[in-house]
Amino acid sequence: MTKKIVIKIGSSTLTTAEGKVDLDFLSMITAQIAKIKKAGWQPVIVTSAAIACGLEALGIKERPSDIPSLQAAASVGQNALATAYAKSFAPFGIVTSLVLLTRRETADRKSYLHARDTFQRLLDFDVVPIVNENDTVSVEQIRFGDNDTLAALVACLINADLVVVLSDIDGLYDKDPRAFDDAQIISQVSAIDQKVIGSAGKPGSAFGSGGMITKITAARVLMVAGIEMVICDGTRKNSLVDIVAGEAVGTRFVAAEKPHEITPRKLWIALGDSAKGTLVVDAGAKAALINQGGSLLSVGVAEIEGSFEIDDIVDIKDSSGHLFARGRVGIASTELTQSFSHQEKVGKTEKNSCISNGLSNKPIVHRDDLVIFE
C-alpha cells in the first residue's frame, strides 16, 4: 500500500551561505527520496530557493527590495531550480514536474479542486512533483509568504500521510537555542498551545521567508487534518529514511487520533486564503464552538478586528489572543460593527435583544464553514 509524503526543503537548507544551490545536499536528499519511493512512498517536494537561484544566475550579490527585480529573479531561478532537480533525479530514472501555485488558485474553490486532481494524476504517472510558489507573478495579496504554509496546503490537497520539513535547525526547542545554551529540543508535540507558540523564534535566514512560527502554524492545521509533521535538520544523514521508518528524528507533531470533521472545503478555509480580519470571542462562545459543535453567533463576539466582507476568511481568537479557530464569515464587518455600536448605546443588559437588523440568531460563522484547531 502506497503512502504519500510531502517534503518541504527551505532556502536555508538548499542553498549555501552565498545563496548558491548546494548540489551536494541536493544529490544526498534526492538519493534518499529515491530510496523511500522504492519502498512505496509517493513523494511531493515543496521547494524554496527560486529567487536565490535567479540572483545567482543574474550575478546579483544582494537581494533586491523592489518587486519587479525579485520577480525577474524568480523567473530565471525557477528554470534553474527545476533543471537542478531534474538532473539530480535522472540517475534514478525518476521524472519530475514543476507545479507553481499562488493564493489566486487556492482561494478559488474550483481551481483548488483542479489542482488536487492534477497532483493525483502526476502521482498516478509515477512523477515526483516539484512545487513552489509562483513568485514571478505573485504580489502581496496572493502570496503564501512562506513555503511551510504551501507545504501544508499541498499535503491537504493530496491527503498526505506525512509531511517532513527539512530545515536548518534540528527541531523545535523549548526556547531559542541561538540565545540560550540550555535550550532543549522537544521531541514530540501533541497539542499546540500558547507555550508551544511562544517557543518559536523569528526568521533567522538571509534567504528564507519563514521561521519556526510558520512551521507551527502549518503543523496546527495538519494535526487537525490527521496528518503528522516532522521538523528536522535537513543535513542529518538518512533523515528521511529514518523518519519514514518511524525513528525519532527532530520534532514530530502528532496528529489527533480522531481528526476533527475537516472536509476538503474546511481545509481550503484553513489554508487556502489569508485571513481578512479577526473575531475575538468570550469564554462561553469558545467552549460552545469546541465542545458543542455549534456555529458562532454575534452574542459570543467580544471584539472585531480588521475589515471583511461576506465569504471572507477570518481568524477566531479567545480573550488571551490565542488563535483556536478559523472560518468563513456570513456577515460583513461593517454590519457587525453597526450592530455592536447599537448594543453599546442600548446597554449591556440588552445585549441579546438589541440587534435590530436580525443578527441575533444569524451565524457570523456557520459550523460548516468553521475549522477548530483544538
C-alpha positions, 0 to 999 in steps of 0.5 A: 500500500502506497503512502504519500509524503510531502517534503518541504526543503527551505532556502536555508537548507538548499542553498549555501551561505552565498545563496548558491544551490548546494548540489551536494545536499541536493544529490544526498536528499534526492538519493534518499527520496529515491530510496523511500519511493522504492519502498512505496512512498509517493513523494511531493517536494515543496521547494524554496530557493527560486529567487536565490537561484535567479540572483545567482544566475543574474550575478546579483550579490544582494537581494533586491527590495523592489518587486519587479527585480525579485520577480525577474529573479524568480523567473530565471531561478525557477528554470534553474531550480527545476533543471537542478532537480531534474538532473539530480533525479535522472540517475534514478530514472525518476521524472519530475514536474514543476507545479507553481501555485499562488493564493489566486488558485487556492482561494478559488474553490474550483481551481483548488479542486483542479489542482488536487486532481492534477497532483493525483494524476502526476502521482498516478504517472509515477512523477515526483512533483516539484512545487513552489510558489509562483513568485514571478507573478505573485504580489502581496495579496496572493502570496503564501509568504512562506513555503511551510504554509504551501507545504501544508496546503499541498499535503491537504490537497493530496491527503498526505500521510506525512509531511517532513520539513527539512530545515536548518535547525534540528527541531523545535526547542523549548526556547531559542537555542541561538540565545540560550545554551540550555535550550532543549529540543522537544521531541514530540508535540501533541497539542499546540498551545500558547507555550508551544507558540511562544517557543518559536523564534523569528526568521533567522535566514538571509534567504528564507521567508519563514521561521519556526512560527510558520512551521507551527502554524502549518503543523496546527492545521495538519494535526487537525487534518490527521496528518503528522509533521516532522521538523528536522535538520535537513543535513542529518544523514538518512533523515528521511529514511529514518523518519519514514521508518518511524525513528525519532528524528527532530520534532514530530507533531502528532496528529489527533487520533480522531481528526476533527470533521475537516472536509476538503472545503474546511481545509481550503478555509484553513489554508487556502486564503489569508485571513481578512480580519479577526473575531475575538470571542468570550469564554462561553462562545469558545467552549460552545464552538469546541465542545458543542459543535455549534456555529458562532453567533454575534452574542459570543463576539467580544471584539472585531478586528480588521475589515471583511466582507461576506465569504471572507476568511477570518481568524477566531481568537479567545480573550488571551489572543490565542488563535483556536479557530478559523472560518468563513464569515456570513456577515460583513464587518461593517454590519457587525460593527453597526450592530455592536455600536447599537448594543453599546448605546442600548446597554449591556443588559440588552445585549441579546435583544438589541440587534435590530437588523436580525443578527441575533440568531444569524451565524457570523460563522456557520459550523460548516464553514468553521475549522477548530484547531483544538 
